[in-house]
Amino acid sequence: MHPILEEFLELWVWPTAPGAGGAKFRRRITEEKCIPGWEGLVQSTVRELETGQGAGEDWKRRLALEGYAAEGVQFSIKQMSAQLMSINLNDQARWIDIQRMRARQVWDECKHSKLHVDSLSGHGWIKGERELMGDVDANFQPLSAYFGQSMMFTHIHPLARNAQHYFIEAGAYLTICIYDQMVEDLLVRHQHLSQKAEELMHFMEGKYQIDTYCTTPETQNAVEETLEWVLRFFQGRV
């Protein structure tokens, strides 16, 4: 196991609040499903960085464009606003923790897009963000099916989205840790390190809600089935 993943597990994954009814369920899906996925992500990120850093500066530009497309305002607002609206008004109080999690993430992701702009402008590839409106690479998201499908998670069950938070946001945090260790360019480091605490918080939201609310077969099945879909998607089987 990569040391970065091992440290993440010890610091953030395994600690559990006393009396957390969903903790046993979370540990099982972590060991069976999440850890293999996280390990694969860590190893592939290391390989990509080793290859990219030996091939000039263009990988930094592509990285920033891809980040802007993935975390830009239009994708963040479209996806998470749809999730906010999917919970009936009469159920808002019951699922207020989930609504708060999503509302906060809309704001975080929109801020993240600006970090990619900082890298592009700081390296001299653009003069301002408006230029990106005419760049297809800054507005094309190859994972659009993922974002579209994930908007439907809450129609499965309000808690289903926590599978995405727990697995995907952990992957984002791990990726940032690898950049912190391997990349020297200050603009690229800023582009990622400024997101580090927020990505960890998104993961912890998913962890907390699984531990707290996923205590019945109904809620656990909703999360596990959604996690299976996410894993199949990133393995190219959806």
URPEQUI-V819693 format. One record per helix or strand. SS is the DSSP state (h for helix, s for strand). FROM is the first residue (numbers start at 1). LEN is the number of residues. Records with the same first field share a line. If there is no record, write none. Layout:
SS = FROM-LEN / FROM-LEN
This chain:
h = 3-11 / 23-30 / 58-14 / 73-13 / 89-3 / 96-27 / 129-6 / 136-3 / 144-7 / 153-4 / 161-22 / 186-8 / 196-18 / 217-18
